[in-house]
Amino acid sequence: METHDFFLTLFLILIVARFLGELFARFGIPSVLGELFAGILLGSSILGIVQPNEILKILAEIGIILLLFEVGLETDFKRLKDAGLKSFVVAILGVVLPFIFGLALAYYIFGLSFNISLFIAGTLTATSIGITLRVLKDIHMEKTNIAQIVIGAAVLDDIIGIILLVFIYDFSISQEANFTHTLNVAGMVLMFLVLAPLLAKTLSFMIHKFHGKHLVPGYIPTIIISLILLFAYLSHLVGAPAILGSFAAGIALSRRFFLPFGTFLSTNEKLLKDVQSNMTPIIQIFTPIFFVMVGLSMDLRVIDFSSSSFWLMGLSFISIAFISKFIGAFFIFQKSIRNNAIIGVSMIPRGEVGLIFAEMGRVNGVLPNDIYAMLIFVIIITTVIPPFLLKKYFKAECV
């Protein structure tokens, strides 16, 4: 792609995403769906004037890691820690139940091969943390107790999903279960989980120490983005999602995160305000690119809507995709059933994570075109419907 063509592409993405996001919001529809629809409209599904490419993928990746940094920055670490067990239960069941139900439905009911069934089950375990968190931010509910449970569960779900993807990929290639490789990845991720916040908090102390002493403008955005990119890289290096690194960096800079015996490393209020005021415009530019990219990746043309087998299989897996994630939230105690339901709905969106599973299955020749098309349909439905439900039922009194 020529440079000037890319400029036009980026112009279209930002303008159409902004216009549709604003339009959807004015009709009471979550703005994130406007940005998703912008991708569907511009991409192969409808107009076909924008195609996913490596540069857009990189910009989209920057968008999601910046969003997770912002979420980490605003996360109350104490409440996140208090919600730890509940988040863990929701995350584990949010992986185990869809995997078991999906595998059983594909293998025993529809008689698909074990490899295909494995990839379908893996796809159903996915949770798109970006979609849910964007909706929570749009309705100003990202700081509630329920949101803390959802954030913790979605992050853990992403980690487990990556480990599961490693296992499924190894099995599909070699036809053998490579537990050693899977355990190595899990061990590296666990080590990163322990060490990353400690290192990030130490670096945040250094940032604070030199804050206000710089002569060249742009100190805060340069240093903070550098920190985010470093931790995203380190996270990817150990086999974890890149968003885990940016989330850890955000939490470490938060005023609510304190190391044992290290309160001298706490972040001061002025630095936090400077970080938020400098980073917010950058985050608001890059984040929509991520959601547009999700829409661009959803090619509706591959779906044969006239096929009765497609509808039978598609609706069956949609039901499993909704129910299996939803019921996992009812295994924890909440003030009301309504709160459990909100947590369950928050875990349903598959988004880009589901697309990664499905695409890997297609590229490696495991998923035939009809099954791949069915999975795309399932991912679209499970991505589009939950934001409506969240916006409708997530009220201020549900804390």
Summary of the structure (lengths in Angstrom):
residues: 399
radius of gyration: 20.8
end to end distance: 48.5
largest distance: 67.8
contacts: 1441
relative contact order: 0.17
helix: 77%
strand: 0%
